[in-house]
Amino acid sequence: MGTLGRAIYTVGSWIRGTGQAMDRLGVTLQGSNYIPEQVSKHRTIMNVFQKEPIISKDAFVAPSAAVMGDVLIGRGSSVWYGVVLRGDVNSIRIGSGSNIQDNTLVHVAKFNSSGKALPTIIGDNVTIGHGAVLHACTVEDEAFVGMGAILLDGAVVEKNAMVGAGSLVRQGTRIPSGEVWAGNPAKFLRKLTEEEIASIKESASIYTNLAQVHSTENAKTFDEIELEKSLRKKFENRDEDYDSMIGVVREIPPELILPQNILPENKSSSKAVTR
């Protein structure tokens, strides 16, 4: 830090100190009427042991998520609200186009009983349902883990496999490709159909598109939000029949138009085209 930088830093410290002193004075004057205001210490992205998360520029990480330590998140992946990715004693790797849904916990283990390192690896186009727990396990490409499922150390979910909601996958269990496992402990239930296998990849694609919408919404300024509110109020009572009778054409502002790729009617039409 040069001379100018040190001077600016010193002035900044003085200003902050003055503000803190004024706050203490205000608290004293308020006396018993003082109401403490807690400042949230939550950090969405946090280093641990000099290990810094690496997140692709077009990945979505929700503001209330917590991504810590040795974590890599690939292109188009999404980490939703309340998710915790804790890569402290080992690493977490998430591929491209995968979604880790709300309130999921992903952690790692340094070693197993044999001394083997146990990171958590999540492949490409994977869907992890709400509230799942993944601990030191591997979920391969285009696999599906249902809501509330628990995967323990060394478990492997192979490509195009599915874990049922609420299931417990014990340590070292391998779920073969194309199979559904469910229960506590999880056991083979049945084979997946071709349509179900295709739907796993489609689910990941839907979440990639939806994440773009949430990313845009979270990036809006206060002024943009207020403008959108006023526009919605203006157009919510629009009567198209009345407008046509009096010859008025009112175009919907671009701020109120949802992206084409998340509209239900467009999803069904896109399916018809791909088939």
Solvent accessible surface area in square Angstrom, and as a share of the most:
residue,aa,sasa,rsa
1,M,155,0.69
2,G,48,0.46
3,T,105,0.61
4,L,132,0.66
5,G,27,0.26
6,R,133,0.48
7,A,50,0.39
8,I,110,0.56
9,Y,150,0.57
10,T,54,0.31
11,V,71,0.41
12,G,29,0.28
13,S,52,0.33
14,W,168,0.59
15,I,117,0.59
16,R,173,0.63
17,G,32,0.30
18,T,76,0.44
19,G,37,0.35
20,Q,93,0.41
21,A,46,0.36
22,M,129,0.58
23,D,94,0.49
24,R,148,0.54
25,L,108,0.54
26,G,29,0.27
27,V,47,0.27
28,T,102,0.59
29,L,139,0.69
30,Q,100,0.44
31,G,43,0.41
32,S,119,0.76
33,N,124,0.64
34,Y,88,0.33
35,I,136,0.69
36,P,78,0.49
37,E,154,0.69
38,Q,162,0.72
39,V,130,0.75
40,S,92,0.59
41,K,190,0.80
42,H,93,0.42
43,R,149,0.54
44,T,33,0.19
45,I,73,0.37
46,M,50,0.22
47,N,82,0.42
48,V,26,0.15
49,F,139,0.58
50,Q,173,0.77
51,K,72,0.30
52,E,114,0.51
53,P,10,0.06
54,I,114,0.58
55,I,51,0.26
56,S,28,0.18
57,K,211,0.90
58,D,78,0.40
59,A,18,0.14
60,F,12,0.05
61,V,28,0.16
62,A,0,0.00
63,P,67,0.42
64,S,60,0.39
65,A,0,0.00
66,A,16,0.12
67,V,0,0.00
68,M,28,0.13
69,G,0,0.00
70,D,39,0.20
71,V,2,0.01
72,L,71,0.35
73,I,1,0.01
74,G,16,0.15
75,R,168,0.61
76,G,15,0.15
77,S,1,0.01
78,S,1,0.00
79,V,0,0.00
80,W,8,0.03
81,Y,67,0.25
82,G,28,0.27
83,V,0,0.00
84,V,47,0.27
85,L,0,0.00
86,R,92,0.34
87,G,0,0.00
88,D,19,0.10
89,V,66,0.38
90,N,25,0.13
91,S,19,0.12
92,I,0,0.00
93,R,82,0.30
94,I,5,0.02
95,G,18,0.18
96,S,49,0.31
97,G,10,0.10
98,S,1,0.00
99,N,1,0.00
100,I,1,0.00
101,Q,11,0.05
102,D,36,0.19
103,N,105,0.54
104,T,2,0.01
105,L,67,0.33
106,V,0,0.00
107,H,26,0.11
108,V,2,0.01
109,A,14,0.11
110,K,117,0.50
111,F,115,0.48
112,N,57,0.29
113,S,125,0.81
114,S,99,0.64
115,G,47,0.45
116,K,134,0.57
117,A,51,0.40
118,L,14,0.07
119,P,38,0.24
120,T,0,0.00
121,I,75,0.38
122,I,2,0.01
123,G,12,0.11
124,D,55,0.28
125,N,39,0.20
126,V,0,0.00
127,T,1,0.01
128,I,0,0.00
129,G,3,0.03
130,H,70,0.31
131,G,32,0.31
132,A,0,0.00
133,V,47,0.27
134,L,0,0.00
135,H,51,0.23
136,A,1,0.01
137,C,2,0.01
138,T,35,0.21
139,V,0,0.00
140,E,60,0.27
141,D,54,0.28
142,E,30,0.13
143,A,0,0.00
144,F,52,0.21
145,V,0,0.00
146,G,4,0.04
147,M,110,0.49
148,G,33,0.32
149,A,0,0.00
150,I,65,0.33
151,L,0,0.00
152,L,46,0.23
153,D,41,0.21
154,G,27,0.26
155,A,0,0.00
156,V,22,0.13
157,V,0,0.00
158,E,36,0.16
159,K,91,0.39
160,N,29,0.15
161,A,0,0.00
162,M,38,0.17
163,V,0,0.00
164,G,15,0.15
165,A,71,0.55
166,G,53,0.51
167,S,2,0.01
168,L,44,0.22
169,V,0,0.00
170,R,136,0.50
171,Q,119,0.53
172,G,56,0.54
173,T,29,0.17
174,R,130,0.47
175,I,0,0.00
176,P,49,0.31
177,S,55,0.35
178,G,13,0.12
179,E,21,0.10
180,V,7,0.04
181,W,43,0.15
182,A,31,0.24
183,G,37,0.35
184,N,116,0.60
185,P,41,0.26
186,A,10,0.08
187,K,129,0.54
188,F,104,0.43
189,L,109,0.54
190,R,102,0.37
191,K,125,0.53
192,L,16,0.08
193,T,67,0.39
194,E,134,0.60
195,E,129,0.58
196,E,46,0.21
197,I,40,0.20
198,A,63,0.49
199,S,52,0.33
200,I,2,0.01
201,K,106,0.45
202,E,58,0.26
203,S,26,0.17
204,A,1,0.01
205,S,57,0.37
206,I,55,0.28
207,Y,41,0.16
208,T,32,0.19
209,N,31,0.16
210,L,56,0.28
211,A,4,0.03
212,Q,101,0.45
213,V,24,0.14
214,H,56,0.25
215,S,49,0.32
216,T,83,0.48
217,E,83,0.37
218,N,70,0.36
219,A,80,0.62
220,K,45,0.19
221,T,78,0.45
222,F,148,0.62
223,D,106,0.55
224,E,85,0.38
225,I,71,0.36
226,E,70,0.31
227,L,90,0.45
228,E,20,0.09
229,K,120,0.51
230,S,61,0.39
231,L,29,0.15
232,R,115,0.42
233,K,151,0.64
234,K,131,0.55
235,F,31,0.13
236,E,119,0.53
237,N,128,0.65
238,R,63,0.23
239,D,74,0.38
240,E,116,0.52
241,D,108,0.56
242,Y,118,0.45
243,D,8,0.04
244,S,83,0.53
245,M,159,0.71
246,I,92,0.47
247,G,63,0.61
248,V,59,0.34
249,V,133,0.76
250,R,90,0.33
251,E,146,0.66
252,I,78,0.40
253,P,21,0.13
254,P,107,0.68
255,E,84,0.38
256,L,25,0.13
257,I,96,0.49
258,L,85,0.42
259,P,60,0.38
260,Q,113,0.50
261,N,67,0.34
262,I,26,0.13
263,L,35,0.17
264,P,95,0.60
265,E,110,0.49
266,N,46,0.24
267,K,61,0.26
268,S,67,0.43
269,S,58,0.37
270,S,57,0.37
271,K,78,0.33
272,A,71,0.55
273,V,126,0.72
274,T,115,0.67
275,R,225,0.82
